[in-house]
Amino acid sequence: MAEPSRRSRPRALRIAASWRVIRTTAAVALVCAVLGACTGEQFQKGYILPPGALEQLPIGASQDQVLIVMGTPSTVATLNGEVFYYISQRSERTVAFMNQKVVDQRVIAVYFDKNRRVQRLANYGLQDGRIFDFISRTTPTSGQELSYLTPLFKLLSFN
């Protein structure tokens, strides 16, 4: 009777060892999945410059040629001649659920003369200005900030 217990013992140890290996593998896979979900992301907002587009636009090119090569501008200014602005911003966050950090910001300006020919090209980057939010959906005002309780207190003050 002593022999069957000896034989079953190594088998029980092998089963326990295999379960340890399975649990360890599952724990490592779970840790890798959790850490993989926290990897960073990159975001591209606005205009994406086609490769070699600026080289295709010599000084003196027509406005139609600019529209064919570059596409529709982000915005147009018409104060002193016409200017096409192509605006883009690239940001990233290294860890998920953290704030984004602006990595690159480009404003490509195409200036036209009175005959609608390219007068000059400008490529402004992050170092040429300060970071600004393209779509903030807020309008700054010069008035006083009022809380929700201010109208209630004014109503009750009898002044």
TAZIRA-V35036 format. One record per backbone hydrogen bond with DSSP energy under -0.5 kcal/mol. CO is the residue of the C=O (numbers start at 1). NH is the residue of the N-H. Records with the same first field share a line. If there is no record, write none. Layout:
CO->NH / NH
This chain:
1->5
2->6
3->7
4->8
5->9
6->10
7->11
8->12
9->13
10->14
11->15
12->16
13->17
14->18
15->19
16->20
17->21
18->22
19->23
20->24
21->25
22->26
23->27
24->28
25->29
26->30
27->31
28->32
29->33
30->34
31->35
32->36
33->37
34->38
35->38
36->39
38->96
41->93
43->45 / 91
45->89
47->49
50->53
52->56
53->56
54->57
56->58
58->61
61->118
62->66
63->67
64->68
65->69
66->70 / 71
67->71
75->85
77->83
79->81
82->112
83->77
84->110
85->74 / 75 / 87
86->108
87->47
88->106
89->45
90->103 / 104
91->43
92->101
93->41
95->98
101->92
104->90
106->88
107->109 / 124
108->86
109->111 / 122
110->84
111->119 / 120
113->116
116->63
117->113
118->60
120->111
122->109 / 124
124->107
125->128
126->129
132->134
138->140
147->151
149->153
150->154
151->155
152->156
153->157
